[in-house]
Amino acid sequence: MKTTALVVLLALLMSAAGPVFAMSHQERLACAWTAGNCLDEAKILEKRITEIKSEIQKNANGSPEEVKKLEKKLQEAMDQLKRIESN
C-alpha cells in the first residue's frame, strides 16, 4: 500500500515538473539571447559612465550648468546599471 501511494505521488510530482523541462529550442535561444543582451547593455552603460566621468573632469572649470547636466546624466546611467545588475 505504501509503495503504491509513493508511486502515485511521484507520478503526480513529475507531471507537474514536466513543463519546466520541456523548453523548445526557440525558448532556450530566447533565454540565452535575453541574458546576453543584459550583459551587453551593462557593458555599454559602464562605458557610458566612464565617458561621462571624464567629461565632468574636463568641464570642472566650465559652466556650473554643464557640470550639473553631466552629473544628472551620470546618475541616470548609474541607476540604469543598478537596475540591470539587480535583475
SULGI-V988768 format. One record per residue. N is the residue number from 1. RES is the residue in three letters. PSI is psi in degrees with one decimal (* if undefined). OMEGA is omega in radians with two decimals (none if undefined). Layout:
# SULGI-V988768
N;RES;PSI;OMEGA / N;RES;PSI;OMEGA
This chain:
# SULGI-V988768
1;MET;-44.3;3.14 / 2;LYS;-38.5;3.14 / 3;THR;-42.0;3.13 / 4;THR;-43.3;3.13 / 5;ALA;-38.9;3.12 / 6;LEU;-42.3;3.12 / 7;VAL;-43.3;3.12 / 8;VAL;-43.4;3.13 / 9;LEU;-44.1;3.12 / 10;LEU;-39.6;3.11 / 11;ALA;-40.6;3.12 / 12;LEU;-44.2;3.13 / 13;LEU;-40.4;3.13 / 14;MET;-35.2;3.12 / 15;SER;-31.6;3.11 / 16;ALA;-29.6;-3.12 / 17;ALA;-9.7;-3.10 / 18;GLY;-49.2;-3.11 / 19;PRO;-26.1;3.13 / 20;VAL;-39.4;-3.10 / 21;PHE;-11.8;-3.03 / 22;ALA;49.0;3.09 / 23;MET;135.7;3.10 / 24;SER;169.0;3.12 / 25;HIS;-39.5;3.12 / 26;GLN;-41.3;3.14 / 27;GLU;-39.3;3.10 / 28;ARG;-41.3;3.11 / 29;LEU;-40.1;3.12 / 30;ALA;-41.8;3.11 / 31;CYS;-43.8;-3.14 / 32;ALA;-40.6;3.14 / 33;TRP;-42.7;3.14 / 34;THR;-43.6;3.12 / 35;ALA;-42.4;3.11 / 36;GLY;-36.9;3.13 / 37;ASN;-40.6;3.12 / 38;CYS;-39.4;3.12 / 39;LEU;-42.3;3.11 / 40;ASP;-42.0;-3.14 / 41;GLU;-37.9;3.11 / 42;ALA;-41.6;3.11 / 43;LYS;-41.0;3.13 / 44;ILE;-43.1;3.13 / 45;LEU;-38.8;3.10 / 46;GLU;-40.6;3.10 / 47;LYS;-42.0;3.13 / 48;ARG;-41.4;3.12 / 49;ILE;-42.8;3.12 / 50;THR;-42.9;3.14 / 51;GLU;-41.0;3.14 / 52;ILE;-40.6;3.11 / 53;LYS;-41.1;3.13 / 54;SER;-34.9;3.08 / 55;GLU;-39.2;3.11 / 56;ILE;-42.0;3.12 / 57;GLN;-39.0;3.12 / 58;LYS;-36.5;-3.08 / 59;ASN;18.0;-3.12 / 60;ALA;-34.5;3.13 / 61;ASN;2.6;-3.12 / 62;GLY;-158.4;-3.10 / 63;SER;141.7;3.14 / 64;PRO;-31.5;3.14 / 65;GLU;-41.8;-3.13 / 66;GLU;-40.7;3.12 / 67;VAL;-40.3;3.12 / 68;LYS;-39.5;3.10 / 69;LYS;-43.8;3.13 / 70;LEU;-39.7;3.12 / 71;GLU;-36.1;3.10 / 72;LYS;-42.8;3.09 / 73;LYS;-40.2;3.12 / 74;LEU;-45.7;-3.13 / 75;GLN;-40.9;3.12 / 76;GLU;-42.5;3.13 / 77;ALA;-39.8;3.12 / 78;MET;-38.3;3.09 / 79;ASP;-42.0;3.10 / 80;GLN;-42.2;3.14 / 81;LEU;-40.9;3.11 / 82;LYS;-41.0;3.13 / 83;ARG;-41.6;-3.13 / 84;ILE;-43.6;-3.11 / 85;GLU;-27.6;3.13 / 86;SER;-17.9;3.13 / 87;ASN;*;none
